[in-house]
């Protein structure tokens, strides 16, 4: 499962609350589910330790071991970041002179450390981070002045019942105000204003108010075109479930859009803004787009990899970076699915302890009788080859047209025996959200 966390305070500072949600694939109903695990009041200050304590308490109450949590999704608050940052123990800090602990590890043990860390891994809320990129327009003075002028027109109408009534009579709509804490708020105020542009201009003239100049209306239209894909992807990525697999293609789509806009717009300041937004995406989402980034978690890429409607397109992209992302994602799926398979087999072995073992009938005598004292029932060995074969089969299917509407439908239609290990892990990945908006909505 993945965990979503949101923390907020009432406007009068009289109370604060923390919500913890869980998103997972429900095997009983064969669909992703998102539920609220905990909602409780918390005292100030909201330190990293207090946040982590609330999460640990919630996990204990629901009897959820940490290794079952693929990721914790939070906003970018410093307390949230610190709460799930990996810290070394005092013993580890004092062992600088000892030998390298990884020196004697086998490759499989190293992989298990990489893919199954006991610490809860934090992933930033994608939508929160996207809004921080959009807010870069506030730092572009000429663009911000245009938006401020649009706001002033909206405020005039919202303060006048006469103007509002006339606007309703003319076009059946009213202007909307923006709110800095609402996602896509700037895009919404611009879009509505452009939709009632003619009526607003006429009523403002009749009321003796200043309105936007024709050149400013044109520039506002270009700004709307710049922000449109951000609003569309925000709407998609804030869904309760099944949006983590859309993060990588959404970010690549936004980068492509910004490049095209920067090259084609006739407004120099908007081109500059598009360039800054492109840099903002690369900076804020390096952990999801750059496999060489030290904080790169393969989860988003892996979710994208097991979504056939997305992956079938990306496999044909010539970008070396995209192909490396898919390679990292594939390796993560192999190691994680393999580890789950081994864990499942060990549980079955533990359950069978205490049952009498029946010696196999054989007339063949051991060559060295004393060795028979140390013989034991051989453990069943699992190989990653089985999982790689399932992935090869999956890739073969990607070469054919995908008729399923969603990745979840695709995997539910597949045989359990054909994709014994890959299918359940793919469904877990596809259930993941890209945002903790569910907890925030609650």
N, C-alpha and C positions, 0 to 999 in steps of 0.2 A: 504494500500500500504506500501511498504518499500522504504526507501530513501538510495541511495548510494552517497558518497561524496569522491572526490579526489582532492588534492591540489598539484601543482607542480610548479617548477621554471625553467626557461630556463638556459642553461649552463653558459651563460654570465651574469646571475643575472639581466638582464635588464627588465624582466617582470615575473609576477606570475599569475597563473590562478586557478580558482576553478570550478569544474564541479559537478553538482547535477543532479542525475538521479532518476527516479521513476519506480518501478517494481510493477505490479498489474495484477489481472485477469480481462481481458476485457470481459464484459458480452455480448457485441455486436458481437464480433468475436469468443467467446467461446474459448479463448486461452490466456495464459500469455503474457503480453507485457512489454517491457522495453524501456523507452523513456528518452531523455535528456530534463530536465526541464530548466536548466540554465547553461551557460558557460560564465564566465566573468573574467576580469582582476581584481586582488586584489593587494592592496599596502602592503608593508612591514610595520611593522612586522605582521606575521600571528598569531595573538593572538587568544585565545579561544573565546573572545568576538566578534572579527571580523568574525570568522567562523560562530558562532551562528547567528550573525546579517545577514549574507548572506543567511543562511538557512531560517531564519524567513521571510526575504524579499521575497524569492522565494515562500515560502508557501502562503504568502499573495497575491502575484501576481497570483498564480494559484488557490487561494481561497480554500486551503486545510487546514481544521482544524487539530490541533495536534492529536486529538483523533482518526483520521483516519490513522495515521502513526503508524504501528505496531513496526517498528524499524528503526534506522539509522545505516547503515553499513559503517564503516570507517577503515582506517589503525590504527596502534598502536601508532601514534605520540602523544606526551604529550599534544599538543594543541588540537588535535581531542578528546582525552579522556576528557580533562577539559571542552571542549565546551558543552558536553552533560552530565556532572556530575550533579546529583541532588543537588541543593543548598537550604538551608533553608533561609527563610526570616528573617529580623531583629525582627519581632514580634515573630516568632517561637523561635529565639535564646534567647529572653528575657522572655520566659514563662516557665522557669525551675521550678518555684515554683507553677505553676498551676497544676490542676489535669491532669491525663493521658488522652489525647484526645481520646484514643482508648477505654477508660473504659466503655463508654456508647454506643459504636457502636454495632449494631447488626452484626451477622455473615455475612449477605449478604452485608452490607455496607463495612465491612472489606475486603471481597473478591473483591468488586468493586475497592477499593483503591489499592489492590495488583495487579489486572489484568488490570486496566485502569488508570494508573498514567497519570497526565496531562503533565509531562515532557516527552520529546522525549527520548526513551530508545535506548542506543547505544549498538551495537553488533560488536565485532571486526571482521574484515575481516578474515575468516578462512584460506584462502590461504596465506595471509601475515604471519599469525601466524605459519603456517606449514613451511614456508621457514626459519623462525627464528629457528625452531627445526633442520632443515637440516643444517643450518650454524654452528651447534655445532661441525661439523667435523673439522672446522678451529681451534678449541680449543684442539683437539686431535693431539699432535705434530707429531707422526709417520704417521698418516693418512694424515695430511695436507702436510707433506713432499712428500708423494707419489703423491698426486694431483698436487703439485707444479712441480714435475718432469714431469708429464704428460703434464702440461701446457707448459713447456719449449720445449718439443718435438713438440707440436702443433705450437708454435711460430717460431721454425726453419723452418717448412714447409710453414707457411703462409708468411714468409719473402723471400722465394725462389720461383721464378716463375718456375725454372727448376724442383725442387722437386714436386711442385704442378702439373705441366704438366705430369710428369712421374706417379704420383699417379692417376691422371685422366685416363691415358692410361691403367694402370694396373687394376683398379677396378671401374672406373666411379664415384668415390666419392672423396671429399677432406675432410680434417680435419676441425673441427669447433672450434672457440674460445668461451670461456665463458664470461659472463658479470654478475657481482655481483648483478645487479638490475633486471636481468631476472629470472623469476621463472624456477626452474628445470635446471638451467644453468650448474651446476656441473655434473648432471646426463647426460645431452646432450653431453658434451665434452668427457666424459668417454665412453659413448655408441658408438659415432662415431669413437673414437680412437680404440676401440675394434673391430669394424666392419672392419677396414682397417689395423688391426694389422700386418698381414703377409707382406703386401705391404710396410707399414711404416718401419718395421724392415729391409727389404731388401734395400729400398732406403736409409735409414739412414746409413746402413753399407757401401753402395757404395759411399755416400757423405762424409764418415769419421766422422759422427756425433754420439754422444752418444745417445743411446735409452734405453728403459726399459729392465731390466733383465727378464728372463723367470719367476722367482719367483714374480717379481713386476707385470707382466702381470696377473698372477694368482690372486694375491691379489686385483688388480684393478677389476677383474671379480667379486670377492666377494663383493667389495664395490658397484659395479653396482647393484648386487642383493639386497643389503641393501637399496639402494635409489629408486629402481624400483617402489614399491608401492606408495611412496611419489609422484613420477612423474605422475603416473596413476591417483591418487586421485586429484592431483593439476589440471590436465586436465579436470576432471569431475566437480570439485567444482568451477572452474572459469567461468562456463557457465552463460549466461545472466539471465536465469530463472530456476526455478524448481530444485535448487541444495541444498537449506536449508534442505530439508527432507533427504538428503544423508549424512549430516554432522556427526550425531551420529554413524551410521554404519561404515562410513569411518574411524573415529577415533578409534572405537573399533577394526576394521580390522588392522589398523596400530599398535596398542598396541599388538595384537596377533602376528603379523608378527615380531615385534621387540623381543618379548619373544622367539619365535621359533629360530630366527637368533642368539640371544645371547647364546642359549643353544647348537646350532649345529655348529657354525662356529669354525674353527680351529685357527683363528687369535685372539689372546687375546685383541689386541688394538681395533679391530673391534667389539668384544663382549662388551668391555668397552664403546665404542661409542654408540652401540645399547642401552645399559642400560641408558646412559645419555639422549639419544633421547626419550626413554620411559618416563623418569622422566620429560623431557621438555614438552611432550604432556600432561601429567597429571597436570603439573603446569599451563601451558598456557590455557588449555581447561577445567580446573576444573569448570568454570562457565557453561559449557555445559554438562559435564559428571558427576558431583557430585551434586545431588539434595540438599545436605546439605550445599553447598557453599553459603556464604552470598550474592554473586553476581549472583546466578543461575537464568537466565531468561528461562522460560519454552518454549520459541518460537521454538528453534531447536528441542527439544524433541517432541513438539506438531506437528510440520511439519512432523517429522518422524512417529508419531503415525497415522496420517491420510493418509500416503502413504502405501497402502495395500501391495505392493510388498516388502516393507521393514519391515513393522510391523508384517506381517504373520510369518516372521522368528524370530524376536526379542521376540515375545510372548512365544516362546518355549525355550528361553535361560534361564538357571537355575540360572544365576547370580542375587543375591538380588539387586545389584545396578541397573542393567538393568530394573528389574521389578519396582523398585521405580521410575526410570526415566519415565517409561510408565504410572505409576499411577499419577505422577505429571503432565504429558502431558495431560492425560485424564481429570484431574480436571481443567486444564487451558482451554481446549476446552469447557468443560461444562460451566464454568463461563463466558468465552468470548462470546460464541454463545448465551448464555442466555441474557447477557447484550445487545448485538446487537438486539436481538428480542424485548427486552423492549424498547430500544431507537426507534426502528422502529414503535412500537405501539404508543409511545408518540407523534411522528411526525404526525401520522394519527389523533390522538386526537386533536392536535393543529390545523390541517387543518380544522377540523369540527367545530371549535369555531365560534359562531355567528349564527349557524343554529338553528332554533327553535326546541325545544324538544317536542315530542308528548307524553303526559302522557298515560301510559298503561290503557286500559279499565279494571276495576275491581270493583266488587260490594262489595268487602271486605273492611270494614272500619278499620283504624288503631286503635289499642287498646289504645294507648296514642296519642291523636291528636296533642299535642304540639310538639311531636317528628318529625311529618311529615314536620315541618318547616325546619328542618335541614337535611332532607333526600336529597340524591343526586344520580345521576345515578352511580351505582357501576362500578368501573374501572375493566377492564379485567385483571385478575391475570394470570401471567405466572409462570410456575413451571419448575424447572430444571429437573423434572421427565421426561418431554417430550423429552428433549435432551438426557438424560441418556438412555431412551428407544431406541432412534435412534443409540446411541453408542453400546448398546447391540446387536441391529440388525446388525450393522457394524461388530462387533466381530464375530457374527455367520457366516457372509460371509467370514471372514478370515480363517475359518476352511475348506472352500472349495477352490479348485485350482483357483488362480487368472489368468484370461486369458488376461486381459488388459495389454498393454505394459508399460503404465505409470499410476501414481496415478491420473493425470488429466483425462485421458480417462476413468478410473474406475468411477470417480464421475460424469462425464458428461453422462455416460450411466444410472445413477441411477435416479429414479423418484423424481421430486421436492416435491411431496406430501409425499413420504416415508421418505425423509431426508430433511425436510423443513428448519431446522435450521443448521444442521450439514454440508450439502452439500456446501452452499455458503461460509461458514467459512473455510472449508477444501480446497476449490479452492483458497481462498486468501492465506492460509498458503503454499500451494504447489507452488504458483507462486513466492515465495520469493527466491532470490539468496543467496548464501553463501559468496559472495565476491562483492566488489565494482569495479570489473575489467571492467565492462561496462563503467563506468565513466572514468576510467583510459585509456581504449582503445580509447575513443573519444578524 
